[in-house]
Structures are given as C-alpha cells and as structure tokens.
Amino acid sequence: MKRRGDKKDLMEKRGEAWRRWGIGIDEDLTMEERRIRWRLLERTKEERAKGKEVKVENRKMEIEGVEWVWDEKEQDLVKKK
C-alpha cells in the first residue's frame, strides 16, 4: 500500500471482499499476535462445541462469564484473578 489512505479504504471494503471472493481481511497483526489469535479461536471452537457461551477479544476471552487472559510467560490462557 503506497498511500496512507489505502489501508483505511481496504478496511472499509473488507466486507465486500468477503462477499465477492470469500477473502477475509484482518487488521495488521504481527506473527506473534496472529499465533495468539489462532490459539484463542481454537479454544473458542472447543468451548462452543461443548455448548458454552464464549466471547473473544484481543488476548483475552470470556467463557460462561469467567474471564481468561493470555499469559506471555506461560504461553497459554490463564484464569483472571
């Protein structure tokens, strides 16, 4: 992207890209952030398969009202105290 407005334009049109071509466009994430996001989404799928209500945010998730956060040291989700 050469112009500053290119990213903004692309992010505004990401819904159209999904509908037309099935291409998902996400925010700029580092490889580490993508890995963490992937692990959160995998856990989300597992918990929803068990019938639980799950909400996912950046580096944290809520399962049945219990908040879990990503621990850099453990490289896993830990229950928030």
C-alpha positions in Angstrom: 0.0 0.0 0.0 1.6 3.2 -1.2 -0.8 5.9 0.1 -1.8 6.4 3.7 -5.5 6.2 2.9 -5.1 2.8 1.1 -5.3 0.8 4.4 -8.3 2.7 5.5 -10.0 2.2 2.1 -9.2 -1.5 2.2 -10.5 -2.0 5.7 -13.8 -0.2 4.8 -14.2 -2.6 1.8 -13.3 -5.9 3.6 -17.0 -6.9 3.8 -17.3 -6.7 0.1 -14.1 -8.7 -0.5 -15.6 -11.5 1.8 -19.0 -11.5 -0.1 -17.5 -11.5 -3.6 -14.4 -13.7 -3.2 -14.5 -15.2 0.2 -11.3 -13.4 1.2 -11.1 -12.3 4.9 -9.1 -9.2 5.6 -7.9 -8.6 9.2 -6.1 -5.8 10.9 -2.4 -5.7 10.7 -1.1 -8.2 13.2 2.4 -9.4 13.9 3.1 -13.1 13.5 3.1 -13.4 17.3 -0.3 -11.7 17.5 -1.6 -14.0 14.8 -0.4 -17.1 16.6 -2.1 -15.9 19.8 -5.3 -15.1 18.0 -5.3 -18.5 16.3 -4.9 -20.3 19.7 -7.8 -18.2 21.2 -10.0 -19.1 18.2 -9.1 -22.8 18.5 -10.1 -22.7 22.2 -13.3 -20.9 21.3 -14.3 -23.6 18.9 -13.7 -26.3 21.5 -15.7 -24.5 24.2 -18.6 -23.7 21.8 -18.7 -27.3 20.7 -19.3 -28.2 24.4 -22.3 -25.8 24.3 -20.7 -22.9 26.3 -21.1 -19.2 25.6 -17.8 -17.7 24.6 -16.7 -14.1 23.8 -13.3 -13.4 22.3 -11.3 -10.1 22.4 -7.7 -9.2 21.9 -5.5 -11.5 24.1 -8.5 -12.5 26.3 -11.7 -14.4 26.3 -14.7 -14.9 28.5 -16.2 -18.4 28.9 -19.5 -18.6 30.7 -18.8 -15.3 32.5 -15.3 -16.4 33.6 -12.5 -14.2 32.1 -9.3 -15.8 30.8 -6.3 -13.7 29.7 -3.2 -14.6 27.6 -0.1 -15.1 29.8 3.1 -14.3 27.8 5.3 -16.3 30.3 3.1 -19.4 30.2 2.2 -19.0 26.5 -1.4 -20.1 27.4 -4.7 -18.8 28.7 -4.9 -18.4 32.5 -8.0 -17.6 34.6 -8.1 -13.9 35.6 -7.8 -13.4 39.3 
